[in-house]
């Protein structure tokens, strides 16, 4: 039984944000760090994957849609997102192989939360959308077939943190480390025995300058300005994602 689990999602190749979260005492001392996908599709993909790999067995990796798309782009199936195609070309073969081998879900027992299933988007798919205000019948659809002993589901994908109950099952979204919607900073979650949604502040101006200087991505400065500064609000994101939720 794990006593404390840190959940980091949607890092999107932003090294300063990841470094800030890993420096948090509660992350450094956690029994396990679970990475719920979309790790490298951004301006510093190689550096982020190397830092995550250095965590060794302290980290458990789960596949996100952007991780899958990096592998697909390297195989000749380009992504519609420019930074993903660029990032795919930067990865070493060992990094691409690791992303290709990631599981869709992992399940671990966590103190106070029971059997916790970790995924990126939903337990059955790495890119379908559910939101904090999704209908109960929508949740029932995406949770169909889920083992009854799973009492908590943790996933990211939409870059907005929330916790809610869905028919006796707790659902947690830690938000995004590298591309937050609704507020600057690196968002993550601490599990056990309850759920804490956390935001790590860091020097955004310095981070934007660093990404611009260190990344070879041609639009690195614009990427950093939009995403590290969280130019997109949670309302903006909900409007965009709503149709993908079947509304």
N, C-alpha and C positions, 0 to 999 in steps of 0.2 A: 504494500500500500504506500503510495507516494504522499508525503505530507504537504509539499509545496511544489507547484508546477508553474513556471512562467511561460506564457504563450505569446509568441511574436509572429505576426502575420503581415503579409504584403509589405515586405521590406523594399522591394522594387529597386534593388541595386543602389541604394542610397547609404553609403558607408558612414558618414558622420552621424546619421540618425541611429544606425545599428550600434555604433560604438557607444553612443550615449546610453542606450538601453542596457547594453551588456555591462556597463559600469555601475548600474544600479545595484546596491547591496542585496536587495531581494531577488534579483536575477542571478547575481554571482553565487548566492548561497542556496538557490533552489535545487531540489532533488533532480529535476529534469527541466529542460527547456524544449518546448514543442514549437516547431516552426510550421505554421499552417499555410504554407504555399506562397507563390508569387515572390520568390526570393531574389531573383537576379535581373529581371526585365527592367532595366533602368540604366543610369549613366556610369555605374561602377560595378559591373557584374562580376568580373574576375575577382576583384578585391573583396567583395561581399561574400562570395562563395568560399574564398580562402579563409576568411575570418570565421565563418560558420563551421567549416571543416575542422578548424583548430579546436573547436569545442569537444570534438571526439564523441564519446558515448554520453556525454552530458546533454547532447541535443538529439532530438527525434524529429526527422524530416517527413513532411507530408507534401504531396504533389498539388500544385495549383495549376490553373489553366495556363497562366503565363509561362510556367516552367515547361509544361507540355509543348506550348507553342514555340519556345526557343529550340527545343529538340526538333520539332517539325520544320522550322525554318532552316535549320542546318541540313535537313534532308530534302530541301528543295520545295517546301510548301510555305511560302512567305506568310507572315502575319500581316493583318491590316494596320498594325501599329508600328510606326517607323522605328521607335527606340527598341522594340523587341527584335526586329530584323538586324539592327546594328549590334545589339547585345549578343545575339546568337553567333555572330561572326567573331566575337571576341573570346568566346569560351574555349578553354583547352578541351581536348578529347576526354580527359578524365572527369572534368566537370560536367560535360554534356552527358556522359555515361551515367554519372550519379543522378542527374535530373531525370533521365529516361527510366531509371529503376525505382523511382519513388512510388510509394503506395498511395492509393486514393484516400484511405483512412487508416488510422491506428486507434486502438482502444487501450486505455490504461485505468487502473483503479486509483482514485484520488480521495484522500481523507475528506469526509464530510459531503462528498459529491457522488460517491459510488462509481459505477463503471462510466467512464467518460470517453465518448467517441470524438476524435479530432479529425476534421476534414477541412477542405478549403472553402467550398461553396455549400454543398449539401452532401450527405452521406452517399448519394448515388451518382453524383455528377460534379465535375470540377468547375463548372461555370454557370449553372442555373442560379437564379436570383431569388432569395427570400429576404425580407426586410423586417424591421421592428414592428411594423403595422400590417404585416401580411395576414391574410384571412386564415382562420383556423383550418378551413378545408384545404387551403394551399399547403399549410404545414403538414397536414395529414397525408397529403399526396407525396411530398418529398420524403417523409419519414416512413412511408409504407415499406414493410419488410424489415424494419429496424428491430433488432433483437430486444425483447421486452426488458432485459436486465440493464440496457443502456438507459441511465437516468439523466445524463447530461450530454448535450451535443455542443461542441465548440468549433466554430468556423469563422473565416474572415470574408474575403472576396469583395465586399461592398465598401470597405474602408471607413465604416461608421460604427463606433462601439455601442453595444447595448446588451442588456440581459432581459429575458422575459421567460415566463412560464408558458408552455404549450401542452395542454392536456397532461399535466403532472410531470412533464419533462422540462428541465431547465435548458435554455438555449443561451449561449454566450457568443458574442462577437467582440474580439479584443480591439477592433479598429486597426489602423494601418501604422506601421513604423515609419515608412518612407513617403507615403502619398496620402496623408490624412484629408478627409473631407469634414469640414466643420470646425477646424481649429488647428493652429500650428503646434508642433511638438511631435514626439514619437509616442504613439499610443500602443498599449499592450495590456495584458491581463495577468493577474496572479490568482491561482486557484489553490484552495485548501486552507481551512475547512470550508470557507465560503468563496465568494467571487469578488475580487477587487478590480475595477477598471482603472487603469493607471495611465497617466500622461507624463512623459519625461521631457522637461524643457531643455533646450540647448541653444547655443548661439546661432540663430538662423542666418544672420548676415554672414558670419564667418563660414558657415556650412555651404551657403550658396556660392561664396567666392571659391571655396575649396573644390566643390564639384565642378565649377566652371574651369578651374585651373588644371585639375587632375584628370578629368574625363576627356577621352578622345571623341565623344559623341558631338557632332557638329552643333546640335541645339541644346547642349548641356546647360547653358546659362538660362535659356527660356524654360527648360524642364524644371530646374531648381527654383526659379522664381515662381512658377505656377504651383508646384507641388509641395516644396518645403515650406513655402509661405501659406499654404492651404488657401489658395485663391477661390477654390470651389467649396461652397457651403454644403451642409447636410441637406438643406432644402433643395439646392441645385441638383445634388446627387439623387435624392428621392424622386424628383421629377423625371430625371433621365432613366433611372432604373425601374420606375413604376410599371411601364409597359412590359418589361421582361418578367415581371411578377404575375403576369396574366390579367392585369387590370384593364 
